[in-house]
Amino acid sequence: MPREPRPSAKTGRRGGALQVGATLADLEISRAWLVDPFAGREGAGEIVVRDGEIAGVTWLTGAAAKGVDASGVIVAPGFLDLHVHLREPGFEDAETVATGLAAAAHGGFTRVCAMANTSPAIDGAAVVGLVRAAAAASGSPVALEIVGAVSAGRAGEKLAALGEMTDAGVVGFSDDGAPVKGPVLLAHALRYAGMLGRPIVEHAEDTALTSGAEANEGLVASVLGLRGWPAAAEEAVVARDLAILADVVRDVPGARLHLTHLSTAGALDLVRRAKAAGLPVTCDVTPHHLALADEWIAGARRWAWEAVDGAGARRDPVGAGAPVARDPWTDAAIVAEPFDPDLRVNPPLRDPADAAAVRAALRDGTADAVATDHAPHTLVDKEVEFGLAANGISGIETALGVLLAAVDAGELTLAAAMAALTSGPAGVLGAWTGRPVAAGLKVGAPADLVLFDRGESWTVTPASLRSKGKNTPLAGRALPGRVLLTVAAGRIAFSDLD
């Protein structure tokens, strides 16, 4: 195993002296702020890693904890992303498995789930094997899980080889990039996948309502002359899928549905009600849908929580008490050129009230996790007219900073933000696979850790991103929380120590 240079124990950072041994697997982290959502605990503490395992966790109290707080160095379990696009095979000019895993490590992620919309699509054991071989060749310790396609070739005509892919180790099935085509196919997929112990991961979009759409239907799209993408396109499919799930689960109790990148208040309220009724449904939301709003397309650059009346107020996500979006032109919030193609994403950025509903869903547990929907693209596919740009944001490296900005604004607690990246997605993935996938800061567990400095910021630039995809609307923006070290499976996956 290659040796890493020994970082200096003098980091010059508040409450975070770090000693790294001569081997990759030996670490001593002293006087840091530990956040362990798996145990529901945070506070001053120290961690020792030996031979790739957590050998000791000490929670400091009293005088020993003096001077250590959540404004300095923080240690959390490694982050888990339920939804990334690594583009290989077929689109290696945009991303490869190797560059995607490097980007994940830079963002603090130690496990990611790759989606099936590659070329060829991941619709059989052979393609699963190609992706696994690419991960092994990368040498990255970041764990790669694979989500296979629901339909053969993602064409929506017939089921893919679900049993074969389950035997090959996929964790679920999705035609992401598009919804499962038609209710009959979805019902069959839920039944078959349920019998195999795997979920259907659904991209909720009624394409009949979104054909030609460019931006969220509303004020911004109207002023800019963009074709509207209605909330109903998401909500109608969520309602349909939940009704089908309720029917299927009567005969196949193992049927499970996961709704990914939900973005509207109405869709999230449907999930909230379905969970209360006991349906086996989970969902995730993205960093950009909780923090950005459609006004960014017009040139606004404030966070979404700054664009509603009573910014920061914790109101009901739907109904008469919902936040009301402010007009960015009246507020003089337009500070950049409009039509940045890096803001074109599917589903589209919604209005600030929907973004508030996304944050509320994280706070009340309706949303189980934050998943980045990391979608790297080439410049050729992005630097075009807004309505022609490929959908997606390269977001796995900026997710932590976006969530910490929400913490700074009082929209989320630090514990909730960390849970959305760790125990939340781990619980979902564990239910998908029937096996535990993470243990948190637990003695004897494999060392999957991220160390970041809460008191430092970093500026997003193309050169700062490990991903091949530089398509981020956050370019030039300073984000809080610089990742210092990511340890995956006891090995250093990323290090930026002094």
Helices and strands as residue ranges (DSSP letters): E 18-20, E 27-36, E 41-50, E 53-59, G 62-65, E 73-77, E 79-84, H 97-106, E 109-114, H 125-138, E 143-148, G 152-154, H 162-167, E 172-173, H 183-196, E 200-203, H 207-210, E 215-216, H 219-224, E 228-229, H 232-251, E 257-260, H 265-276, E 281-285, H 287-291, H 295-298, G 304-306, G 341-343, H 352-364, E 369-370, H 379-382, G 386-388, H 399-408, H 414-421, H 423-433, E 449-459, G 462-464, E 478-488, E 491-495
